[in-house]
Structure formats: structure tokens, C-alpha cells
Amino acid sequence: MSLKGFHIVFVAVSTLVAFMFGGWNLNAYGTHGGGASLAMGIGGLAFGVLLIVYGFTFWRKVRTLDEERQRRRKMLHRVSLVPVILILSTRVAPACTVCYGEAEGPMIDAARLGVFLLFGMTLLMQGAFVAFFVYLWRRARKNRPEGYTPHWRLDS
């Protein structure tokens, strides 16, 4: 699959996720109320519509390599504003003991253990990657032909 094809599939999946997120928030607004659920629901649906528009415009504009390069330059300027907008628009989410649970207890202990488990799994996977690359490096050194000198070790 080409990069263009992968991008189209990724945009399609992102569109479905945006619509599901918007619908879920609108459902939460209908059952629990709250302006934040309504705003996120409408935002999710609007983002899904924008992704559909983006997908069609992307498909139209990537017909040649030059058009693709120009589109990336323009989009980079627009996308670079997204993290700034997200950082400036976030608020602290207050949690009370009714919603979150007790300050100490089995739920907090389980949450801490879950965090440590995920942290341990992440370290395990990173260690596996390091071990794999060390294995490849050693194997490449072992199978190197006689008299071979890497280009970065030449004294010229």
C-alpha cells in the first residue's frame, strides 16, 4: 500500500472515530447533561465533517508530486497552530471524592499498580528494541568481509 493509500485509509478511520466520539458525547449529554458533553459532541461531529472534506480535497490534490509538496508546506503552517490552540483551550478537570473515589483505598492502589504495570511494559518493549538493535549490530560486525573499513573510519 502506498503512502497516499495509507493516508486515505487513516483519514477514513479517523472520520469514523470522530463521529463515534461525537455521538458518544451527545449521548452522554442526553443522559447526564452538562455543557462540556454537548460542546465536545458537536465538536466531534464537526471534526468528522471536516475530515470528510479534507479526505476529498486530499484525494484531488495528490495527483502529482509537486502538488503534494505544495500541499504539505501549506498544511504544515496550519497544523502547527493546532497544539497551541489545544494548550490554550484546556481547563483543569476537577474531580470530587464521589466521582473519583476515596483519597486512599483499594481503587487508588489498583490505579497505581496499573500505572506501574504500563510503565513496566513500556520499559520492557524499549529494552526489547535495544536488544534487537544490539543483536543486529553484532551480527553485521560478525558477517563483515575481511579487510572492510567503514567509510566513517577512513583517514582521508
C-alpha positions as CSV (number, residue, x, y, z in Angstrom):
1,M,0.0,0.0,0.0
2,S,1.4,3.4,-0.9
3,L,1.7,6.3,1.5
4,K,-1.2,8.0,-0.3
5,G,-3.4,5.0,0.1
6,F,-2.5,4.6,3.8
7,H,-3.3,8.3,4.3
8,I,-6.7,7.9,2.8
9,V,-7.4,4.8,5.0
10,F,-6.2,6.7,8.1
11,V,-8.4,9.7,7.3
12,A,-11.4,7.4,6.8
13,V,-10.8,5.6,10.2
14,S,-10.2,9.0,11.9
15,T,-13.5,10.2,10.4
16,L,-15.4,7.2,11.9
17,V,-13.7,7.7,15.3
18,A,-14.6,11.4,15.3
19,F,-18.3,10.6,14.5
20,M,-18.3,7.9,17.2
21,F,-16.8,10.3,19.7
22,G,-19.3,13.0,18.9
23,G,-22.2,10.6,19.1
24,W,-20.9,9.2,22.4
25,N,-20.7,12.7,23.9
26,L,-24.1,13.7,22.6
27,N,-25.5,10.5,24.3
28,A,-23.7,11.5,27.5
29,Y,-25.3,15.0,27.3
30,G,-28.7,13.4,26.8
31,T,-28.4,11.2,29.9
32,H,-26.2,13.3,32.2
33,G,-26.4,16.8,30.9
34,G,-23.5,19.2,31.0
35,G,-22.4,21.8,28.6
36,A,-19.0,20.2,28.1
37,S,-20.5,17.0,26.7
38,L,-22.7,19.0,24.3
39,A,-19.7,21.1,23.1
40,M,-17.5,18.0,22.6
41,G,-20.3,16.1,20.8
42,I,-20.8,19.0,18.4
43,G,-17.1,19.4,18.0
44,G,-16.6,15.7,17.3
45,L,-19.3,15.7,14.6
46,A,-17.9,18.9,13.1
47,F,-14.4,17.4,13.1
48,G,-15.8,14.3,11.3
49,V,-17.4,16.5,8.6
50,L,-14.1,18.4,8.3
51,L,-12.2,15.2,7.9
52,I,-14.5,14.1,5.1
53,V,-13.9,17.4,3.3
54,Y,-10.2,17.1,3.9
55,G,-10.2,13.5,2.6
56,F,-11.8,14.5,-0.7
57,T,-9.6,17.5,-1.1
58,F,-6.5,15.4,-0.3
59,W,-7.5,12.9,-3.0
60,R,-7.9,15.6,-5.5
61,K,-4.7,17.4,-4.8
62,V,-2.2,14.5,-4.6
63,R,-2.3,13.7,-8.3
64,T,1.3,14.9,-8.9
65,L,4.3,15.0,-6.6
66,D,4.7,18.8,-7.0
67,E,1.1,19.4,-5.8
68,E,1.8,17.1,-2.9
69,R,4.8,19.0,-1.8
70,Q,3.0,22.4,-2.1
71,R,0.1,21.0,0.0
72,R,2.4,19.8,2.7
73,R,4.0,23.2,3.0
74,K,0.7,24.9,3.3
75,M,-0.7,22.3,5.7
76,L,2.3,22.5,8.0
77,H,1.6,26.1,8.7
78,R,-2.0,25.4,9.6
79,V,-1.3,22.2,11.6
80,S,1.4,24.0,13.7
81,L,-1.3,26.1,15.2
82,V,-3.3,23.1,16.5
83,P,-1.1,22.3,19.6
84,V,-1.1,26.0,20.6
85,I,-4.9,26.2,20.4
86,L,-5.3,22.9,22.3
87,I,-2.9,24.0,25.1
88,L,-4.6,27.4,25.4
89,S,-8.1,25.9,25.5
90,T,-7.6,23.2,28.1
91,R,-9.0,23.5,31.6
92,V,-8.3,21.6,34.8
93,A,-10.8,18.8,35.3
94,P,-12.0,18.9,38.9
95,A,-12.7,15.5,40.5
96,C,-14.6,15.1,43.7
97,T,-14.5,12.1,46.0
98,V,-17.9,11.0,44.8
99,C,-16.7,10.7,41.2
100,Y,-13.1,9.7,41.8
101,G,-13.4,7.7,45.0
102,E,-11.6,7.9,48.3
103,A,-8.2,9.6,48.6
104,E,-6.7,6.3,49.8
105,G,-8.1,2.8,49.3
106,P,-8.2,-0.2,47.0
107,M,-9.2,1.8,43.9
108,I,-6.2,4.1,44.3
109,D,-3.9,1.2,44.9
110,A,-5.2,-0.6,41.8
111,A,-4.8,2.6,39.7
112,R,-1.2,2.9,41.0
113,L,-0.5,-0.7,40.2
114,G,-2.0,-0.2,36.7
115,V,0.3,2.8,36.1
116,F,3.4,0.8,37.2
117,L,2.3,-2.2,35.1
118,L,2.0,0.0,32.0
119,F,5.3,1.8,32.8
120,G,7.0,-1.6,33.2
121,M,5.5,-2.9,29.9
122,T,6.8,0.2,28.1
123,L,10.3,-0.2,29.6
124,L,10.2,-3.9,28.6
125,M,9.3,-3.1,25.0
126,Q,12.0,-0.4,24.8
127,G,14.5,-2.9,26.2
128,A,13.5,-5.4,23.6
129,F,14.1,-2.9,20.8
130,V,17.5,-2.0,22.2
131,A,18.4,-5.7,22.5
132,F,17.2,-6.3,18.9
133,F,19.3,-3.5,17.5
134,V,22.4,-4.6,19.5
135,Y,21.8,-8.1,18.1
136,L,21.7,-6.7,14.5
137,W,24.8,-4.6,15.1
138,R,26.8,-7.6,16.4
139,R,25.6,-9.8,13.5
140,A,26.6,-7.2,11.0
141,R,30.0,-6.9,12.5
142,K,30.4,-10.7,12.5
143,N,29.4,-11.1,8.9
144,R,31.5,-8.2,7.6
145,P,34.0,-9.2,4.8
146,E,37.8,-9.3,5.6
147,G,39.6,-6.0,5.1
148,Y,36.4,-4.0,5.2
149,T,36.7,-0.5,6.7
150,P,33.6,1.6,7.3
151,H,33.6,4.9,5.4
152,W,33.5,6.9,8.6
153,R,36.7,5.3,9.8
154,L,38.8,6.2,6.7
155,D,41.5,8.8,7.4
156,S,41.1,10.7,4.1
